[in-house]
Structures are given as C-alpha cells and as structure tokens.
Amino acid sequence: MPDDTDLTPQDHSGETAEASSPEPETPQSDDSAAETPADPGRDALIRLALTELQQRRDALQQDIDSLNQRKLQLEQEIAGTFVGQSDAIARRVKGFQEYLSGALQGMAQSVEQLELVSQPVVVQPSPLDQQAANGQEDANTADPTPAVADTFRPDEALIRASFERFTEQPDFYADPWKLRRSLDQSDIAVLEDWFFNQGGRGAQSSRGNRPRNVLIGSALIAILSDLYGDQFQTLVLAGQPERLGEWRRGLQDALGLGREDFGPNSGIVLFERGDALVERADRLEERGEVPLILIDAAERVVDIPVLQFPLWMAFAAGPGEIYDDDNELL
C-alpha cells in the first residue's frame, strides 16, 4: 500500500510537466502576427510609384509620337516647296559641272561638211605638207599626201606592234595610258589609214556611236604616248558638257586614268569651244610640245585654225547617220 501512494504523485507530476511544456510557444505566434500589418503600406507605396512612372512614360511617348508626326509634315512641306525642288535641281547642275551627266549618242557632219575638212589642208597647209618630195616633174600629178604619209614611217614597226596587241584579249590591269580594251579589224583599219595614209591628220568616218569613237581616240593616245612621252597632250573638242562627260568616262575606262589626268596641266584637256582649243594648242607648240586634237562627231562646224596643227582626227558622220538639233541619234 505505501508503494501505491508513492507512485501516485509521481504520475501527477509527469502530467503537469507535459501540460506546461507548450506554453512558451504561444508568445512566438503572437510576435509573427504583430509584424503582418506593415506589408500593405509598403505595397501601396510601390504601386503608387509604378503608377507615376507609367504616367510619365505615357506622356513621353505621346511627345515622341507628336514630334514624329511633325517631322513627317515638315518633310512633305519641304518636298513640295521651292527649296526642295531647287535642291534637286542643284544636284543635276552639279553633274553637268563635273561632266558626268547622262550619255547622249551623237553623230557628226554631213557629206558636204567633209569637204570643209579637206579644204583647209590645201588652203592653209601645215609645215608637214611642205615635205613633198623634190624632183617631181609633172605638176598635175604632184600630191603632198605621200610626203605627209611618211610622217610615221620611222615608227611603223612600233605602231604595227601596238595594232597586234590591241587585237588580243583586253588587259584590264594594264598600266595607265595603255589601252585596256581590244579592237576589231575595222578599228585597226581606221588607225592604219590615219597613221600611214593621212600622216596623222585627217577626218575618219564615225564608228557609229560616241563610245566607239572614244575607243579609237584612246588607241591613238596610247600609241602617241609611247612615241612622244611627256611632250604630248590630248585636246578634245566636243561642244557640250554631256558629250565631254562621255569622252572623259570613256578615256578613263579605256586608258585606266583618274581625275587628276584631266586638266590644263595634265595629259588630256576637254574643250567646248574651238577658239580656246586653238589657243591651248598654240601654247603647246611654242613650248615644243605636241598636241593631238580629237574632234567629236557632233561638231557640225570645225574652226579652220584647228585643222592647221600636225596631229588631229575629226570623226565625220556617215551617209546613214542623222541627228537633230539636240544631237540625239535618230
């Protein structure tokens, strides 16, 4: 019995200890509940800041859209006003100033004008015409052409070697002042007649269009550059900027030249007027230099003084070549 009474209090004390053990956890749950009310205020501030930023972004976007619309309106107004049109005209005028405007095909003189080319040779002969062979007994058969034709006889081997090279495949990477294009036999025949029959001065039939004529002129320049070196300069007479522009581009392409090769102190000079060309040729001869004069096929009238110089070639229109007042091929 005493043992039973002793056990009873021990069991009660154990139950008491177990019941009191969860009580310390109650204040911890109260602390966490106390922190919860602070979160809604912070979220409200964040939402307010985001709302303000969105409003500012929308306002900036509206300003940008408004400026873009204004920009488009200004561009349309400029395009339809005199300022916009004058800007387009200025760009076109600049092309004329640089002789780089569009290419116009042209033809040259009529059969009647061919007589004008041949007359100055008799009326005002050059010094080369006075090299006629002495000792001809019959004055009626006397002809200065054989003496003139002998002008290039000493260099015939070099010239004919150039002809053979011109008929080969084009050398697109040849040195400047060398022909980078090839010629056909009809072109070679023109050059051969000009060198060995006309003695370097006379008219030749147009090759049908200006690019073909420019190619013939390029071949002449390549050969004469080898013969005369730095004492040689080419003068081109073509009357209008667009024609000179086509000559310039053709010579650049065929001879591998640059812009620096065209000008008063360079290898090629372009002229719109015959009197200016004559003045330049006179100055070259005074300095002991040799001018080559190339006359475009569109020149209907050639000044007689131009034909007095020792080296010139005029491209003359054939019977089937006709052009109007604007020199457009019909």
C-alpha positions in Angstrom: 0.0 0.0 0.0 2.7 2.6 0.8 4.2 1.9 -2.5 0.9 2.8 -4.3 0.7 6.1 -2.6 4.2 6.9 -3.6 3.6 6.3 -7.2 0.6 8.4 -7.5 2.3 11.8 -7.0 5.0 10.9 -9.5 2.4 10.3 -12.2 0.7 13.6 -11.5 3.9 15.5 -11.7 4.7 14.0 -15.0 1.4 15.0 -16.4 1.9 18.5 -15.1 5.2 18.8 -16.8 3.8 17.7 -20.1 0.9 20.2 -19.9 3.2 23.1 -19.1 5.7 22.5 -21.9 3.7 24.0 -24.9 3.1 27.3 -23.1 6.4 29.1 -24.2 5.3 28.7 -27.9 2.3 31.0 -27.5 4.1 34.3 -27.4 6.1 33.4 -30.7 2.9 33.1 -32.7 1.8 36.5 -31.3 5.0 38.2 -32.5 4.6 37.0 -36.1 1.1 38.2 -36.1 2.2 41.6 -34.9 4.5 42.1 -38.0 1.9 41.3 -40.6 0.1 44.8 -40.6 3.3 46.6 -42.0 3.2 44.8 -45.5 0.1 46.5 -47.0 1.5 50.0 -46.6 4.8 49.1 -48.4 2.8 47.6 -51.3 0.7 50.7 -51.6 3.9 52.9 -51.9 5.3 50.6 -54.6 2.0 50.7 -56.6 1.9 54.5 -56.3 5.5 54.8 -57.6 4.8 52.4 -60.5 1.7 54.4 -61.4 3.6 57.6 -61.5 6.4 56.1 -63.7 3.8 54.7 -66.1 2.1 58.1 -66.4 5.4 59.8 -67.2 6.3 57.1 -69.7 2.9 57.6 -71.4 3.4 61.3 -71.5 6.9 60.9 -73.1 5.6 58.5 -75.7 2.9 61.0 -76.7 5.5 63.7 -77.1 7.6 61.4 -79.3 4.7 60.5 -81.4 3.8 64.2 -81.8 7.3 65.1 -82.9 7.4 62.2 -85.4 4.2 63.5 -87.0 5.6 67.0 -87.1 8.8 65.7 -88.7 6.8 63.9 -91.5 4.7 67.0 -92.1 7.9 69.2 -92.5 9.4 66.7 -94.9 6.3 66.7 -97.0 6.2 70.5 -97.0 9.9 70.8 -97.9 9.5 68.3 -100.8 6.6 70.4 -102.2 8.2 73.8 -101.8 10.8 75.7 -104.0 13.6 74.8 -101.5 13.1 71.1 -102.0 12.8 71.4 -105.8 15.9 73.7 -106.0 17.9 71.1 -104.1 17.1 68.5 -106.7 17.9 70.9 -109.5 21.3 71.7 -107.8 22.2 68.1 -107.8 21.5 67.9 -111.5 23.5 71.0 -112.2 26.5 69.6 -110.3 26.5 66.6 -112.6 26.9 69.0 -115.6 29.7 70.9 -113.9 31.7 67.7 -113.4 31.0 66.5 -117.0 29.4 63.3 -115.5 25.8 63.7 -116.7 24.0 61.2 -118.8 25.4 60.0 -122.1 23.9 61.2 -125.4 24.7 59.4 -128.6 25.7 61.8 -131.3 26.6 61.8 -134.9 28.7 64.2 -137.0 28.9 66.2 -140.1 27.2 65.6 -143.5 29.0 64.7 -146.7 29.1 68.4 -147.6 30.9 69.1 -144.4 33.6 66.5 -145.3 34.6 68.9 -148.0 35.1 71.6 -145.4 37.5 69.3 -143.6 39.6 68.6 -146.7 39.8 72.2 -147.9 42.0 73.7 -145.2 44.7 71.1 -145.9 45.2 72.8 -149.3 44.4 76.4 -148.4 46.5 76.6 -145.2 49.0 73.7 -145.2 50.9 72.8 -142.1 54.7 72.5 -142.2 54.4 68.8 -142.7 52.7 69.4 -146.0 55.8 71.2 -147.3 57.8 67.9 -147.1 56.7 66.9 -150.6 59.4 65.0 -152.5 61.5 67.2 -154.7 62.1 66.3 -158.3 58.5 65.6 -159.4 58.4 66.7 -163.0 54.6 66.7 -163.6 52.9 69.4 -161.5 49.4 68.0 -162.3 50.3 64.7 -160.6 52.0 66.4 -157.6 50.3 65.4 -154.4 51.6 66.3 -150.9 49.9 63.2 -149.4 52.8 60.8 -149.9 55.1 63.1 -148.0 52.6 63.6 -145.2 52.0 59.8 -145.1 55.7 59.2 -144.4 55.4 61.1 -141.0 55.2 57.8 -139.0 57.2 55.6 -141.3 60.2 55.5 -139.0 58.0 54.3 -136.2 56.0 51.8 -138.3 57.3 48.7 -136.5 56.3 50.0 -133.1 52.9 51.2 -134.3 52.1 47.9 -136.0 53.2 46.0 -132.9 50.6 48.1 -131.0 48.0 47.1 -133.5 48.6 43.4 -132.9 48.5 43.9 -129.2 45.1 45.8 -129.5 43.5 42.8 -131.3 44.4 40.4 -128.4 42.4 39.9 -125.2 41.9 43.1 -123.3 44.2 43.7 -120.4 42.0 45.3 -117.7 45.0 45.7 -115.3 47.4 47.4 -117.8 49.4 50.5 -116.7 47.8 53.9 -117.1 47.9 55.3 -120.6 47.9 51.8 -122.0 44.9 50.6 -123.9 42.9 48.2 -121.6 40.3 47.3 -124.3 40.6 45.3 -127.5 39.8 46.5 -131.1 38.5 44.6 -134.1 40.0 44.7 -137.6 37.7 47.5 -138.8 39.1 49.7 -136.0 42.6 48.7 -136.8 41.9 49.7 -140.5 40.9 53.2 -139.3 44.1 53.6 -137.3 46.3 52.3 -140.1 44.8 54.7 -142.6 45.2 57.6 -140.2 48.8 56.8 -139.4 50.2 55.7 -142.8 48.0 57.3 -145.4 46.9 60.6 -143.8 50.1 61.1 -141.8 48.3 61.8 -138.6 45.9 64.5 -139.7 42.6 64.0 -141.3 38.9 63.0 -140.9 37.7 59.5 -140.4 34.2 58.1 -140.6 32.4 57.8 -137.4 32.3 54.3 -135.9 28.5 54.6 -135.4 28.4 56.0 -131.9 30.4 58.0 -129.5 31.8 55.2 -127.3 33.3 53.5 -130.4 34.9 56.8 -131.5 36.3 57.3 -127.9 37.8 53.9 -128.1 39.6 54.8 -131.4 40.8 58.0 -129.7 42.1 56.0 -126.7 44.1 53.8 -129.1 45.7 56.9 -130.7 46.5 58.3 -127.3 48.1 55.1 -126.2 50.4 54.9 -129.3 51.3 58.5 -129.3 52.1 58.5 -125.6 54.7 55.8 -126.3 56.2 57.9 -129.2 56.2 61.4 -127.6 56.1 60.7 -123.8 55.7 63.8 -121.6 55.9 66.2 -124.6 52.4 65.0 -125.7 49.0 66.3 -124.7 45.5 65.4 -126.0 42.9 68.2 -126.7 39.3 67.0 -127.1 36.7 69.3 -128.7 33.1 68.2 -128.0 30.9 71.4 -127.7 28.6 70.4 -124.8 29.3 69.2 -121.2 27.4 65.9 -121.6 29.5 65.0 -124.6 32.7 65.9 -122.9 31.5 63.8 -119.9 31.1 60.8 -122.2 34.6 61.3 -123.6 36.0 61.6 -120.1 34.4 58.5 -118.8 35.4 56.5 -122.0 39.0 57.6 -121.8 39.2 56.9 -118.1 37.9 53.4 -118.7 39.9 52.6 -121.8 43.3 54.0 -120.5 43.0 53.5 -116.8 43.1 57.2 -116.0 42.0 59.2 -112.9 40.5 62.6 -112.4 44.0 64.1 -112.0 44.8 63.2 -115.6 42.3 65.7 -116.9 43.1 69.4 -116.7 45.2 72.2 -118.2 48.4 70.8 -116.7 47.5 67.1 -117.3 47.6 64.8 -120.2 44.0 65.4 -121.5 42.2 68.7 -121.8 38.5 69.0 -122.7 37.1 72.0 -124.6 33.6 73.2 -125.5 34.9 75.9 -127.9 37.3 75.7 -130.8 39.0 79.0 -130.2 40.0 78.0 -126.7 41.4 74.8 -128.0 43.4 76.6 -130.7 44.9 78.9 -128.0 46.0 75.9 -126.0 47.5 74.1 -129.0 49.5 77.2 -129.9 51.0 77.4 -126.4 51.9 73.8 -126.5 53.7 74.2 -129.8 55.5 77.3 -128.5 56.9 75.1 -125.7 58.0 72.4 -128.1 55.2 70.0 -127.1 52.9 68.0 -129.5 49.1 68.4 -129.3 46.7 65.7 -130.5 43.3 67.2 -131.4 40.3 64.9 -131.3 37.0 66.4 -132.7 33.8 64.8 -131.6 31.3 63.6 -134.3 28.6 66.0 -133.1 30.6 69.1 -134.1 28.9 70.3 -137.2 31.3 73.2 -137.8 35.0 73.0 -137.2 37.1 76.1 -137.0 39.7 76.2 -139.8 42.6 77.1 -137.4 42.0 73.8 -135.6 43.0 71.9 -138.8 46.4 73.6 -139.1 48.0 71.5 -136.4 50.1 68.4 -137.3 48.1 65.8 -135.4 44.3 65.9 -135.5 41.4 63.5 -136.1 37.8 64.5 -136.8 35.1 61.9 -136.7 32.7 62.5 -139.6 29.1 61.2 -139.9 28.3 58.6 -142.5 25.5 58.8 -145.0 23.0 57.0 -142.8 23.8 59.0 -139.6 21.4 61.8 -138.8 20.9 63.8 -135.7 18.5 66.6 -134.7 19.2 70.0 -133.1 19.8 68.3 -129.7 22.3 65.9 -131.3 20.2 62.9 -130.4 20.6 60.0 -132.8 17.5 59.4 -135.0 
